[in-house]
Every structure is written in structure tokens, then in C-alpha cells.
Amino acid sequence: MTHNFELDTLKIRLADPKLATLDLRVRVQRVLRQLILEGVLAPGSRLPATRTLSRSLGISRDTVEIAYVQLQLDGYLSRREGSGSFVSEKIGPSLLGVRQRKPVPISLSGALSARGAQILASGGVNDQQVVKAFATGLPETRTFPTGVWERLQRQVLKDCRDSVLLHGDPQGAEPLREAIASYLNLERGARVTPDQVLVLSSTRQALYLCAQVLVDAGQPILMEDPGYFGARKAFEMAQLEVIPVPVDGNGLCVDQLYADISGANTVYVTPSHQYPTGATLALERRLELIAWAEQRQGWIIEDDYDSQFHYEGLPTACVQGLDRYQRTIYLGTFAKSLYPGLRMGYMVLPPELVKPMTYARSILDGHTPQIAQLTLARFIDDGHFGGHVRAMRKIYGARRDAMAQAVQRHLSGVVTARLPPGGLQMPCILAEGWSELATIRQAARVGIQVPGLSRLYAQPPAVCGWLLGFSALTPTEIEAATRQLAKAII
């Protein structure tokens, strides 16, 4: 530090606002360290005495001394009594690189694996973090009984304090698995034992596990078309070949499964409420689907994402309950029935898949937080879950009707709404001459989100339109947002 340039550089670096919150001795140490790493202070070069540097910087000698000591402990300096402080000779050009060499731009594609590059190219999944008209998949959270939930959580902490602070069972807390099994057997017509339940953080995690455990990379998997983009993303991330299977008014065209020659033996379906068309898979097709899985010794991934919310009669019993061959993997979530921030879902597995799926989950993230699991178990057992779902079913049914009426009133010449028998969103088909992309952009300018339908199709012809979420908005909010949307695009 004998040259004014280096002293000036040190002063400039110390004045960096980014370091303003740090203690002065830490700032001095970090700036000197960075100058050494950059080669400004070359290996073997002598630093000024602590008294000299402190006087030049206008700070205490102790501050400089502490910084020097830390740099020595970290291996950046060597200090010899009577000689002074020197930049370590061990930090030479082979470690630092040639100072004058310009950095070579890194190719991101070259820095990633083939899988990583594919994930980057396909993009992630953006979850809606605020309530916004007309985002999909958001339940009503303003009426959630938080007081009841907090009381049950306090009970769990009081009764189970010693155990819930430790690691949990990767398969899930037994009380919650028992509660889930009882609910599914009673309400969904399933045939489940607690030992078949695997508690997870989300449906997407379940799909990821299915992709990793059931199908090898490069191999085919069958999926509804149109279908849930989150499932497609999970399968693509696992480098599976996603083969689309068409959907009609009765759900998945099962005859196309029998016609498939790809060799695929796993299919992803949403039979109770097809995403996004809203169709219900007919009973005869359910039986044909089960027969197909048994014939191919394959698997049915049944995503029952929002079956609690059926507005016309009782919901159809799940495929899992009909499957006497036990080839069905049933996926469920509490993100729609309770609230997304809970991050809780589950799989019901055929007995032979319980152990491999649980092992895979243990590697992925260990387990779901025990406090939340045990709180949810009590929430279900005490009847609060059933009561909440029944209350929300009435609210969502009224909001569905309000959405259909608002579309008819304000957008009749633009789209045609298809009244879904259940679920939290409504498909709307654009009239001829209207551009899906243009209407989405026009809506975005006034702060309204209208998710497009065409992106959910893997192969042409894609249906152009919107998928409007209505569950998180009151009828008054639906009316106001629909009127604003009409003004923006008409």
C-alpha cells in the first residue's frame, strides 16, 4: 500500500453504500480481502503498518489491527514480527488467475445439464401470490377459520412438544394418514388404509415423484390433452416423452389409450373434473381405463384436485375406489379445500409402491412439518374440515353462477361461458375473430389476469379462450372486474 492509487482505491471501496451497515473493522477486512482476490494487492506485497494505515484512513489503530488479524487467520496475510504484514505468497496467479485477463463470458447452456437446460427453456410454474381477478386455483381465504386453526395448533404444541420439534416420518404423521383415509373412504368412495397414504407438500411434488419412480427418462407417459400444465412441467423436467391423449365431453378418450403404440404404461388423468374442460369421465370409461392399466401392468395417476366442490348432485366416486387391481395412484391436495399456504397434499398408493415412493420422498425433502400435519389431523377429526368444505361449496356455487351471469351480461359477443359442474374456474370460449393473446394483453393493462386456454393444449387444434377463476372473488368483485374487462377489450 505504498502507492496513492491503492490507498485511494481502498478509501473508495470503504465508502461503498452496500457496506454501510457493517461494522468498520469488518468493512476494512472485506475490502482488503477483495483487493487481494482481485490482484490489486499482489502476492508478496507489503501492507502498511497498522499505525500508518489507521492514520491515513482516519480510523483507530485497533480497527485496522483486528482486520489484519482476521485476514491472517483466513490465510490472506502472513505477518512477521519486525518485518510487517504481507499478502500471502500462496495466493499466486494459478489461484487468482491472471489479473489482466478479461473474464470469459459463461454460456448458460454449457453450464447446465441437459435436464437443467430443458427446465430453463420450458420455464417454471408461477403461483398466484395475491388475489387477482381472474387468476385460477385460488380458494377463498378471507373466511378461513384461523381462530379454530390456531387453537388446534396450540393444543398440538402443548400435547406433543417433545416430538413435533424433531424429524418426522417421511410417510407422514399417523394421525393425519388415518384422518385422510377415513375421509376418502367416506366422501370419495375410495378403498384406503392409512398405510397407503403418503403425506406430501403439494400435488406437484406427487407428480414429480411419480415421474421419477415410475417412468425412466426418455420413456413415454400419457396425459390428457388439454391438461394441467403443472403435470406436463413435472413430466418434462424428468425428461419423459409426454404423449397427449384427446379429451371430449365425456372426459379422456380411453379408446386412444388402447390404440397407443408408444409402449407407455402410465397415464395422468383428472376424471372427476377434467382440467380445464370440466368434463367428468363417464363410468364406462373409468372401467375401461382400469382394464387398460391391468392389461398393460401399468399405472393410473388420478389427480382429484378439487372434487370437494361439486355443485350439481353428488360428485362421482373416484377411480381408485373402483380399481380392484390396485393400479391407481390417487393424488389429493388441501391447497384448494383449505388454503395454498398450508403446502399440504398426499398420495394414496398401491401397497407395492408405498416403500419406493416413501424412500424417494425422504431423499427429496425429508418430511412435511409435523406441527401442521397434526393440526390438520385434529381439524379433520373434529369435523371442522367437513364443515368448511360444505360452507365453501355453497359460496363457490353462488360465485360460479355470478361469474356466468356477468360474462353473459358484459361479454356475450366476445366469449361463451361453459358452466362447469364443479371446480374453481370457468372455461370461456372466444368467438370467431377475437385474439386470445390480444385480449390477455388488453386485460393485463387494467390489472386483470385472464389465463389463456390454448396454452393447455399440447397439439392442434387448440381451443382459444380463457379459464377464469371465480372462487377467490365475491359476486360484487366478479361483477366489477367483468365490467372492467369488457371496457378494456371491447
C-alpha positions in Angstrom: 0.0 0.0 0.0 2.8 2.4 -0.9 1.1 4.0 -3.9 -1.6 6.7 -3.6 -3.7 4.8 -6.2 -4.1 1.8 -4.0 -4.8 3.9 -0.9 -7.4 5.9 -2.9 -8.9 2.6 -4.1 -9.2 1.4 -0.6 -10.9 4.6 0.5 -13.4 4.5 -2.4 -14.3 0.9 -1.6 -14.8 1.6 2.1 -17.3 4.3 1.2 -19.4 1.9 -0.8 -23.1 2.3 0.4 -23.5 -1.5 0.2 -21.1 -1.9 3.1 -22.6 0.9 5.2 -24.5 -1.4 7.6 -21.3 -3.4 8.5 -19.0 -2.7 11.4 -16.0 -0.6 10.4 -13.5 -3.4 11.2 -15.5 -5.8 9.0 -15.6 -3.3 6.2 -11.8 -2.9 6.3 -11.2 -6.6 6.4 -13.6 -7.3 3.5 -12.3 -4.5 1.3 -8.7 -5.6 1.8 -9.7 -9.2 1.1 -11.4 -8.2 -2.1 -8.3 -6.2 -3.3 -6.2 -9.3 -2.7 -8.5 -11.6 -4.6 -8.7 -9.1 -7.5 -4.9 -8.9 -7.6 -4.7 -5.2 -6.8 -2.6 -6.2 -3.8 -0.2 -8.7 -5.4 1.1 -11.9 -3.6 4.1 -11.0 -1.5 3.4 -7.2 -1.5 3.8 -5.5 1.8 0.9 -3.7 3.6 1.5 -0.6 5.5 1.8 -0.8 9.3 -1.4 -0.6 11.2 -0.5 2.8 12.7 0.3 4.2 9.2 -2.9 2.9 7.6 -5.1 3.9 10.5 -3.8 7.4 10.3 -4.2 7.6 6.5 -7.9 6.4 6.8 -8.7 8.4 9.9 -9.7 5.4 11.9 -8.5 3.7 15.1 -5.4 1.5 15.0 -7.3 -1.3 16.8 -9.8 -1.4 13.9 -7.0 -2.0 11.4 -5.3 -4.5 13.7 -8.4 -6.6 14.1 -8.9 -6.6 10.3 -5.3 -7.7 9.8 -5.6 -10.5 12.4 -8.7 -11.8 10.7 -7.0 -11.8 7.3 -4.1 -13.6 8.7 -6.3 -16.3 10.3 -8.1 -16.7 6.9 -4.8 -17.2 5.1 -4.7 -13.9 3.1 -1.8 -12.4 5.1 1.4 -13.5 6.6 2.8 -11.4 9.4 6.4 -11.4 10.6 7.4 -9.6 13.7 9.8 -6.8 12.9 9.2 -7.1 9.2 5.5 -6.3 8.7 2.4 -7.7 7.0 2.5 -9.3 3.6 0.0 -10.7 1.1 0.3 -14.4 1.3 2.6 -15.9 -1.4 0.3 -18.9 -1.6 -2.3 -16.9 -3.3 -0.5 -16.8 -6.6 -1.5 -16.4 -10.3 -2.6 -20.1 -10.5 -5.2 -19.5 -7.9 -6.2 -15.9 -8.6 -5.9 -16.1 -12.4 -4.0 -13.5 -14.4 -5.1 -10.1 -13.3 -5.2 -8.5 -16.8 -7.2 -11.4 -18.3 -10.6 -10.4 -19.3 -13.4 -12.6 -17.9 -14.7 -15.1 -20.4 -18.5 -14.9 -20.8 -20.1 -18.1 -19.5 -22.5 -19.9 -21.7 -25.5 -20.7 -19.5 -26.5 -23.6 -21.7 -23.0 -25.0 -21.3 -23.1 -24.6 -17.5 -26.3 -26.6 -17.2 -27.0 -30.3 -17.6 -29.3 -31.3 -20.4 -32.1 -31.6 -17.8 -31.3 -28.1 -16.4 -31.3 -26.6 -19.9 -34.7 -28.2 -20.6 -36.1 -26.8 -17.4 -34.8 -23.3 -18.2 -36.3 -23.5 -21.7 -39.7 -24.6 -20.6 -39.9 -22.1 -17.7 -41.3 -22.7 -14.2 -44.8 -22.5 -12.8 -45.9 -19.2 -11.4 -48.2 -19.5 -8.4 -50.5 -16.5 -7.8 -49.3 -14.8 -4.6 -52.1 -12.2 -4.4 -55.8 -12.4 -5.1 -56.4 -11.0 -8.6 -59.2 -11.3 -11.0 -59.4 -13.9 -12.6 -56.5 -16.0 -11.5 -57.1 -19.7 -11.3 -56.7 -22.1 -8.5 -57.2 -19.7 -5.6 -59.7 -20.6 -2.9 -61.5 -18.1 -0.6 -59.1 -17.5 2.3 -60.7 -14.4 3.9 -63.4 -16.6 5.6 -61.0 -19.4 6.7 -61.5 -20.2 10.4 -58.0 -19.1 11.5 -59.1 -18.9 15.2 -60.0 -22.6 15.2 -56.8 -23.5 13.4 -54.7 -21.5 15.9 -56.4 -23.1 18.9 -55.8 -26.6 17.5 -52.1 -25.8 16.8 -51.6 -24.6 20.3 -53.1 -27.9 21.5 -50.7 -29.8 19.3 -47.7 -27.9 20.7 -48.9 -28.5 24.2 -49.6 -32.2 23.8 -46.7 -33.2 21.5 -44.0 -30.6 22.2 -41.1 -33.1 22.6 -41.8 -35.0 19.3 -43.0 -32.3 16.8 -39.7 -30.4 17.1 -37.8 -33.4 15.7 -37.7 -35.0 12.3 -41.0 -36.7 11.3 -41.9 -39.9 9.5 -41.3 -39.4 5.7 -44.6 -41.1 5.0 -46.5 -38.7 7.2 -47.8 -38.4 10.7 -50.0 -41.4 11.5 -53.0 -39.4 12.9 -53.1 -37.4 9.6 -52.9 -40.5 7.5 -55.7 -42.1 9.4 -57.8 -38.9 9.1 -57.2 -38.8 5.3 -58.0 -42.4 4.8 -61.3 -42.1 6.8 -62.3 -39.0 4.8 -61.6 -40.6 1.4 -63.4 -43.8 2.3 -66.5 -41.9 3.4 -66.6 -39.0 1.0 -64.9 -40.2 -2.2 -65.8 -43.8 -2.3 -62.1 -44.8 -2.0 -60.7 -48.0 -0.6 -57.8 -46.8 1.5 -55.9 -47.8 4.6 -53.7 -45.4 6.5 -50.6 -47.4 5.4 -51.3 -46.5 1.8 -51.2 -42.7 2.4 -48.1 -40.6 1.8 -48.3 -37.0 3.0 -46.5 -34.5 0.8 -46.2 -30.8 0.3 -48.2 -30.5 -2.9 -49.7 -32.2 -5.9 -46.7 -31.1 -7.9 -44.4 -32.9 -5.6 -46.5 -36.0 -6.0 -46.3 -35.7 -9.8 -42.5 -35.2 -9.6 -42.2 -38.4 -7.5 -44.4 -40.3 -10.0 -42.2 -39.2 -12.9 -39.0 -40.2 -11.1 -40.2 -43.5 -9.7 -42.5 -44.9 -12.4 -41.0 -43.9 -15.7 -37.4 -43.8 -17.0 -36.0 -40.7 -18.6 -36.8 -40.7 -22.3 -39.7 -43.1 -21.9 -43.3 -42.1 -22.8 -46.1 -41.1 -20.4 -49.7 -40.5 -21.5 -51.6 -37.3 -20.5 -54.9 -35.7 -21.2 -55.0 -33.0 -23.9 -55.8 -30.3 -22.9 -54.4 -30.9 -19.5 -52.9 -29.4 -16.3 -49.7 -27.6 -17.3 -48.1 -28.3 -13.8 -48.2 -32.0 -14.6 -46.7 -31.5 -18.0 -43.9 -29.4 -16.5 -43.2 -32.1 -13.9 -43.0 -34.8 -16.5 -40.9 -32.7 -18.9 -38.5 -31.9 -16.0 -38.0 -35.7 -15.5 -37.2 -35.9 -19.3 -40.2 -38.0 -20.1 -41.9 -38.0 -23.5 -45.3 -36.6 -22.9 -47.9 -38.2 -25.3 -51.2 -36.3 -25.5 -54.5 -38.2 -25.4 -57.6 -36.3 -26.6 -60.5 -35.4 -24.3 -64.1 -35.0 -25.3 -67.4 -34.2 -23.5 -67.1 -37.5 -21.5 -63.5 -37.0 -20.5 -60.4 -38.9 -21.6 -60.9 -40.8 -24.8 -59.9 -44.2 -23.4 -60.0 -45.9 -26.8 -57.0 -43.8 -27.7 -55.0 -45.5 -24.9 -55.7 -48.9 -26.4 -54.6 -47.5 -29.8 -51.4 -46.1 -28.4 -48.3 -47.9 -29.7 -45.6 -45.9 -27.8 -45.3 -48.6 -25.1 -46.4 -46.2 -22.4 -47.9 -47.9 -19.4 -48.7 -44.8 -17.2 -51.4 -42.2 -17.7 -52.2 -39.0 -15.9 -56.0 -38.1 -15.7 -58.3 -35.8 -13.9 -61.5 -37.9 -14.1 -63.8 -36.2 -11.6 -63.4 -32.7 -13.1 -61.2 -32.7 -16.2 -58.7 -29.8 -16.2 -59.6 -27.5 -17.9 -62.8 -28.5 -19.8 -64.7 -29.5 -16.6 -65.8 -32.9 -18.2 -66.5 -35.9 -15.9 -65.1 -39.2 -17.0 -68.0 -41.5 -17.7 -68.4 -44.7 -15.7 -67.8 -47.0 -18.6 -64.6 -45.2 -19.5 -63.4 -45.4 -15.9 -63.9 -49.2 -16.1 -62.1 -49.3 -19.4 -59.3 -47.2 -18.0 -58.8 -49.7 -15.1 -58.9 -52.6 -17.5 -56.2 -50.9 -19.7 -53.9 -50.4 -16.7 -54.3 -54.0 -15.6 -53.7 -55.3 -19.2 -50.5 -53.2 -19.5 -49.5 -53.8 -15.9 -49.2 -50.0 -15.7 -50.4 -47.1 -13.6 -53.2 -44.6 -13.5 -52.3 -41.3 -11.9 -55.7 -39.9 -10.7 -55.5 -36.2 -9.8 -58.6 -35.4 -7.7 -57.5 -31.8 -7.2 -60.9 -30.1 -6.5 -63.5 -32.9 -6.2 -64.9 -31.5 -3.0 -66.5 -28.7 -4.9 -69.3 -30.2 -7.0 -72.4 -28.1 -7.5 -74.8 -30.4 -9.3 -75.7 -33.5 -7.4 -73.0 -35.7 -5.7 -69.5 -36.0 -7.1 -68.7 -39.2 -8.9 -66.7 -41.8 -6.8 -63.0 -41.8 -7.5 -61.4 -44.3 -9.9 -59.2 -45.6 -7.0 -62.3 -47.0 -5.3 -63.3 -48.9 -8.4 -59.9 -50.3 -9.1 -59.8 -53.9 -7.7 -56.4 -54.4 -9.4 -54.8 -51.6 -7.3 -53.2 -49.9 -10.3 -54.3 -46.4 -9.4 -52.3 -43.7 -7.6 -54.7 -41.2 -6.1 -53.5 -37.6 -5.7 -55.2 -35.1 -3.4 -54.4 -31.6 -2.1 -55.6 -29.3 0.7 -54.4 -26.2 -1.2 -57.9 -25.8 -2.8 -60.1 -27.0 0.1 -58.3 -25.0 2.8 -55.6 -22.6 1.7 -52.5 -22.7 -0.6 -50.0 -21.5 2.1 -50.6 -24.7 4.0 -48.5 -26.6 1.4 -50.1 -30.0 2.1 -51.0 -32.7 -0.3 -51.0 -36.5 -0.3 -50.9 -39.7 -2.4 -52.8 -42.9 -1.9 -50.6 -45.6 -3.2 -50.9 -49.3 -4.2 -49.2 -51.3 -1.5 -46.2 -52.2 -3.6 -45.4 -48.5 -4.3 -45.5 -47.3 -0.7 -41.9 -48.1 0.1 -40.2 -46.8 -3.1 -42.3 -43.6 -3.1 -41.6 -43.0 0.6 -37.9 -43.6 0.1 -37.9 -41.2 -2.9 -39.7 -38.6 -0.8 -37.2 -39.0 2.1 -34.4 -38.1 -0.3 -36.3 -35.2 -1.8 -37.2 -33.2 1.3 -37.4 -35.5 4.3 -40.9 -34.9 5.6 -43.7 -32.4 5.9 -43.7 -30.2 9.1 -45.2 -32.2 11.9 -47.0 -29.3 13.6 -49.0 -28.6 10.5 -49.8 -32.3 10.0 -51.1 -32.9 13.5 -53.1 -29.6 13.4 -54.7 -30.7 10.2 -55.5 -34.1 11.6 -57.4 -32.6 14.5 -59.1 -30.1 12.1 -60.4 -33.1 10.2 -61.2 -35.4 13.1 -63.1 -32.6 15.0 -65.4 -32.0 11.9 -64.0 -28.6 11.0 -62.8 -29.7 7.6 -66.1 -31.2 6.6 -68.0 -28.1 7.8 -65.6 -25.7 6.0 -65.9 -27.6 2.7 -69.7 -27.6 2.9 -69.7 -23.9 3.6 -67.3 -23.2 0.7 -69.3 -25.4 -1.7 -72.3 -23.1 -1.2 -70.2 -20.0 -1.6 -68.4 -21.2 -4.7 -71.6 -22.4 -6.3 -73.0 -18.9 -5.9 -69.8 -17.3 -7.3 -69.9 -19.7 -10.3 -73.4 -18.6 -11.1 -72.4 -14.9 -10.6 -69.4 -15.4 -13.0 -71.6 -17.0 -15.7 -74.2 -14.2 -15.4 -71.6 -11.4 -15.5 -70.0 -12.9 -18.6 -73.4 -13.1 -20.3 -74.2 -9.5 -19.4 -70.9 -7.9 -20.4 -69.1 -10.2 -22.7 -71.8 -12.1 -24.7 -70.3 -11.1 -28.0 -66.8 -12.0 -27.1 -66.9 -15.3 -25.3 -69.2 -18.1 -24.4 -69.0 -19.4 -20.9 -69.3 -23.1 -20.2 -70.9 -23.7 -16.9 -68.8 -26.2 -15.0 -70.5 -28.8 -12.8 -67.7 -28.2 -10.2 -64.4 -26.7 -9.6 -63.0 -23.2 -9.1 -62.6 -21.9 -12.6 -64.8 -21.5 -15.7 -63.7 -22.1 -19.3 -64.9 -19.4 -21.7 -64.5 -19.9 -25.5 -63.6 -16.9 -27.6 -65.9 -16.0 -30.5 -64.5 -16.1 -34.0 -62.4 -13.1 -34.8 -61.2 -12.5 -31.3 -57.5 -13.0 -30.5 -56.7 -14.8 -27.3 -53.3 -13.1 -26.9 -54.6 -9.7 -27.7 -57.4 -10.0 -25.1 -55.0 -11.2 -22.5 -52.7 -8.2 -23.1 -55.6 -5.8 -23.0 -56.8 -7.3 -19.7 -53.4 -7.1 -18.2 -53.2 -3.3 -18.9 -56.1 -2.8 -16.4 -54.7 -5.3 -13.9 -56.9 -8.2 -14.8 -55.5 -11.7 -15.4 -57.3 -13.9 -17.9 -55.4 -17.2 -18.2 -55.5 -18.5 -21.8 -56.9 -21.9 -22.7 -54.7 -22.6 -25.8 -51.5 -23.0 -23.7 -53.1 -26.1 -22.1 -53.2 -27.9 -25.4 -50.2 -30.0 -26.5 -51.3 -30.4 -30.1 -53.5 -28.6 -32.5 -56.2 -27.6 -32.9 -56.1 -25.7 -29.7 -59.3 -24.0 -28.4 -58.8 -20.3 -27.9 -60.4 -18.7 -24.9 -59.9 -18.0 -21.2 -60.0 -20.0 -18.0 -61.5 -17.6 -15.4 -61.0 -18.3 -11.7 -64.0 -17.2 -9.6 -63.6 -18.8 -6.2 -61.5 -16.1 -4.5 -63.8 -13.2 -5.6 -67.2 -12.2 -4.1 -70.1 -11.7 -6.5 -69.7 -8.0 -6.3 -66.0 -8.2 -7.1 -66.8 -10.6 -10.0 -69.3 -8.1 -11.4 -67.0 -5.1 -11.2 -64.0 -7.0 -12.7 -66.0 -8.4 -15.6 -67.4 -4.9 -16.4 -63.8 -3.5 -16.3 -62.6 -6.4 -18.5 -65.3 -5.7 -21.1 -64.3 -2.0 -21.2 -60.7 -2.9 -21.7 -61.2 -5.3 -24.7 -64.4 -4.1 -26.5 
